[in-house]
């Protein structure tokens, strides 16, 4: 087998594109592992993600790492994204599309109508990106496979049509279970709009060649909706800020909460409980980021126990990560778990033990408990998380032990290479099946 692979490696460069892809397909159909074939026949991949660098939160860093890592593995990547727009208020409106190259990757940016403060504005924002995508699609060359990130949810409609007309495999990379997220947070209430969203959701699941989800709870939710398990692949999101961790956790205890401040995090209740606690040894809670409920969170701050920094630049965020004794990951327990916060991977990758204020049966709780990399509190009782924060701050040996466990688990499960390898194998399977 090794000799056969080496012979093909010599012959493939002399084949034209069609012949090379035929040879690649024959190797795949013979049962050879695609990780071998991929080095012989790189793929032309198109990534549709409405968040991308330089956006510092949401899917921006994750999509950027995906594109770079797949490029480093020899594949050609074309990213189609929106003009930077998240977090809201940080970007200017742009009305014309633009093409650029970032780190050697072709990036096409499409316009959308900025606005995120109300339900109408959110729907309008997604609709204009969907329209931009539909108008731009005919101008793009046909790839070997399309990877489409959701959200944006509405943009799935033209994507399904495009993939079908071009007869190209479509992989849906699901980050939120929509419209579940909008329904449980109260953003979608109109029955007609909700019914239309459900219809698009069913169509996307049915027509996608494969669906990648970020957690096992995602898989369970989709199988309950009738999606065949054979169509689902669980691939963890990567740690987005590397695996360099500080040597110790000495210094003034600090808890870092980072990222979006929205409906699902329950930060308002946590900050209220933090300020009301009678525990004197509480570490300072430092909150970075913005979102729909950031103003309500700031309104709960009564003392220097809690510090809200808003959206910070790269150097300040790195400084806060270096100083953090604990990392806070919070999710309300009274709503269905429709996403897994990427901050969990970032904190564990940096060797910061996690205080998870979440539902006891959530994916976050399962990961923290399985790794031994932190503490889990029931988010229906925010005072429990406050109590654990005080106890952890008084036990530096246990903090250090759980920091090492978090770092080791992240290196094994949350590396970009691990994510890319699983994507590579999946993409090889869907391409060869066509």
Secondary structure, DSSP 8 states (H G I E B T S, - for coil): -HHHHHHHHHHHTTS-HHHHHHHHHHHHHTT--HHHHHHHS--EEEEE-S--TT--STTHHHHHHHHHHHHHTT-EEEEEEESS--STTSS----S-EEEEETTEEEEEE------SSHHHHHHHHHHHHHHHHHHHTTS---SEEEEEESSSTTHHHHHHHHHHHT-EEEEEESS-TTHHHHHTTS---HHHHHHHHHHHHHHHHH-SEEEESSHHHHHHHHHTT--GGGEEE-----TT-S---S---SS-EEEE-S--SSSS-HHHHHHHHHH---TT--EEEEE---TTHHHHHHT--STTEEEEES--HHHHHHHHHH-SEEEEE--TTS------THHHHHHHTT--EEEEE-TTSHHHHHHHHHT-EEEEETTSHHHHHHHHHHHHT-HHHHHHHHHHHHHHHHHHS-HHHHHHHHHHHHHHHHHH-
